Amino acid sequence: MPSVAVIDYGMGNLHSISKALQYAEPDVNIFLTSDADTILAADRIVFPGVGGIRDCIQALEKHHLKTVINEVATTKPFLGICLGMQALLSNSEENEGIDCLNIIPGHVHRFAKNMTDAQGDKLKIPHMGWNNVNQENKNHPLWKKIPQHSRFYFVHSYYVNPDEPHVSAATTDYPEAFSCALKYKNIFAVQFHPEKSQTVGIQLLQNFLHWDGTN
């Protein structure tokens, strides 16, 4: 049976994403693990995360996972989720500037203060709740059977800005458009939480479990 390593570095809704993956494809073997050999042996990789980027990078260093992630992120179908997405970029504004894994060239920015919606009402930070997702590359395998402008669940105060615009696979407005999904070689990464996004989230996970890592 195909195997999926969900990288466990102590940050993220690890059991929730593992259960959602198993629900999406009951025959897949899911391993929640920080063991390098298990991660390297898996057919697919999921890199979740919630919290702060400084704690994330420190936890990866503590578990000796930075080198492992760099290797599997270039060789296997790889899904980054939320903080796991942000960690793939070059650096983040969080904590007065943090170097990230630099796998996808780009930067992580904080939402501006005092943002307002079209009616002039102040928008809260973090961006939390359901929002529409505009697929920029509708033919990507991970969008299969997911209607354009489907609503996914978000919780974040920072957003990604890839150096190359074509890396963006989808955008969401808050209030301006920002990249909420990235496609980069064999990597697909999302800012929203598919495990909390009901039917469309499960469909995205199922698509990932059948994806060969090509666009």
C-alpha positions in Angstrom: 0.0 0.0 0.0 1.2 3.6 -0.6 2.6 5.3 2.5 2.4 8.8 3.7 4.7 10.4 6.3 3.1 13.2 8.3 6.1 15.0 9.7 5.9 15.3 13.5 8.0 18.1 14.9 5.7 18.9 17.8 3.6 21.7 16.1 0.4 21.3 14.2 -3.0 19.5 14.2 -1.1 16.2 13.5 -3.8 13.8 14.5 -6.5 15.8 12.7 -4.6 15.8 9.4 -3.7 12.1 9.8 -7.3 11.2 10.4 -8.4 13.3 7.4 -5.9 11.6 5.2 -7.0 8.2 6.3 -10.7 9.2 5.7 -9.7 10.5 2.2 -8.1 7.2 1.3 -8.6 4.3 3.8 -6.1 2.0 2.1 -3.1 4.3 2.5 -0.6 3.8 5.3 -0.2 7.0 7.4 2.9 7.4 9.6 3.0 10.3 12.1 6.7 10.4 12.5 9.9 12.4 13.2 12.1 9.5 12.2 14.3 10.4 9.3 14.4 6.9 7.8 10.6 6.5 7.9 10.2 9.9 6.2 12.8 9.1 3.5 11.1 5.7 2.9 7.6 7.1 2.5 5.9 7.5 -0.9 4.4 10.9 0.0 5.1 13.6 2.5 2.8 15.9 4.5 4.4 18.9 6.3 1.7 20.5 8.6 2.1 23.2 11.2 0.5 25.9 13.4 2.0 28.5 15.6 5.1 30.7 15.2 7.8 30.3 12.5 10.7 30.8 15.0 9.4 27.9 17.1 8.9 25.8 13.9 12.4 26.3 12.7 13.9 25.6 16.1 11.8 22.4 16.5 13.0 21.2 13.1 16.6 21.8 14.1 16.0 20.0 17.5 14.6 17.0 15.7 17.3 17.1 13.0 14.7 17.4 10.3 15.8 20.3 8.1 18.1 18.2 5.9 15.5 15.5 5.6 12.8 17.9 4.6 15.1 19.5 2.0 15.7 16.1 0.5 12.1 14.8 0.4 10.8 18.2 -0.8 12.8 17.7 -4.0 12.1 14.0 -4.6 8.6 13.0 -3.5 5.0 14.4 -3.8 5.0 16.9 -0.9 2.1 18.8 0.7 2.8 21.8 3.0 -0.1 23.0 5.2 -0.4 26.4 6.9 2.8 27.0 8.9 4.3 24.1 6.9 3.7 26.2 3.8 5.3 29.3 5.2 8.4 27.4 6.4 9.2 26.4 2.8 9.9 30.0 1.8 13.1 31.9 2.1 12.3 34.1 5.1 9.5 35.5 7.3 8.9 39.0 8.8 7.7 37.2 12.0 9.9 37.7 15.2 11.7 40.6 13.5 12.9 38.4 10.7 13.5 34.6 10.6 15.3 32.6 7.9 13.1 29.7 6.7 14.0 26.6 4.7 14.5 28.5 1.4 13.0 25.7 -0.7 10.6 27.9 -2.5 12.1 31.4 -3.2 9.9 34.0 -1.6 9.0 35.8 1.6 6.3 35.7 4.3 4.7 39.0 5.3 2.3 40.0 8.1 -1.1 41.4 7.2 -1.1 45.1 7.4 -2.7 46.8 10.4 -6.0 48.6 10.1 -7.2 46.7 7.0 -10.8 47.3 6.1 -13.3 45.5 3.9 -15.4 47.1 1.1 -17.9 48.5 3.6 -15.1 50.1 5.6 -15.3 47.7 8.5 -12.0 46.8 10.2 -10.7 43.3 9.3 -9.4 41.2 12.2 -5.9 39.6 12.4 -5.6 36.7 12.3 -7.6 36.0 9.2 -9.8 33.3 10.6 -12.7 31.4 9.1 -14.0 30.4 5.6 -12.9 32.2 2.5 -13.2 31.7 -1.3 -10.2 30.3 -3.1 -9.5 31.4 -6.7 -7.7 28.7 -8.6 -5.1 30.3 -10.8 -4.1 26.9 -12.4 -7.3 25.0 -12.8 -5.6 22.1 -14.5 -3.4 21.2 -11.6 -4.1 17.7 -10.3 -4.8 18.9 -6.8 -7.8 21.0 -8.0 -9.5 17.9 -9.5 -13.2 17.9 -8.7 -12.9 21.1 -6.6 -15.1 23.9 -8.0 -13.6 27.3 -8.7 -14.1 29.7 -5.7 -14.7 26.9 -3.2 -14.5 27.9 0.4 -11.7 26.7 2.6 -10.9 27.3 6.3 -8.1 29.7 7.2 -6.3 30.7 10.5 -3.2 32.9 9.9 -1.7 36.3 10.5 1.0 36.0 7.9 0.9 35.3 4.1 3.3 34.1 1.5 4.6 36.1 -1.5 6.6 33.9 -3.9 9.4 35.5 -5.9 8.0 34.0 -9.2 4.3 34.8 -9.7 3.7 31.6 -11.7 4.4 29.6 -8.5 1.1 30.8 -7.1 -1.6 28.2 -7.6 -4.5 30.1 -6.0 -5.4 33.4 -4.3 -7.7 34.6 -1.6 -8.9 38.1 -0.9 -8.3 39.7 2.6 -9.0 42.4 1.5 -6.4 42.3 -1.3 -5.5 39.1 -3.1 -2.7 37.0 -1.6 -1.3 33.6 -2.6 -3.0 30.9 -0.6 -1.6 27.9 -2.6 1.7 27.3 -4.2 2.9 24.8 -6.8 6.7 24.3 -7.1 8.0 21.2 -8.9 6.8 18.2 -6.8 5.5 20.5 -4.0 2.0 21.7 -3.4 1.4 24.0 -0.4 -1.7 25.6 1.0 -2.3 28.3 3.6 -5.7 27.0 4.5 -6.5 23.8 6.5 -7.8 21.1 4.2 -8.5 18.9 7.3 -10.9 21.6 8.5 -12.4 22.3 5.1 -15.0 19.6 4.9 -15.8 18.1 1.5 -13.5 20.2 -0.6 -10.6 19.7 1.9 -11.0 15.9 1.8 -11.1 16.1 -2.0 -7.8 18.0 -2.0 -6.2 15.4 0.3 -7.5 12.6 -1.9 -6.1 14.3 -5.0 -2.8 14.6 -3.2 -2.8 10.9 -2.3 -3.2 10.1 -6.0 -0.7 12.7 -7.3 2.6 11.7 -8.8 4.3 15.0 -8.1 4.0 16.5 -11.6 2.0 19.4 -12.8 
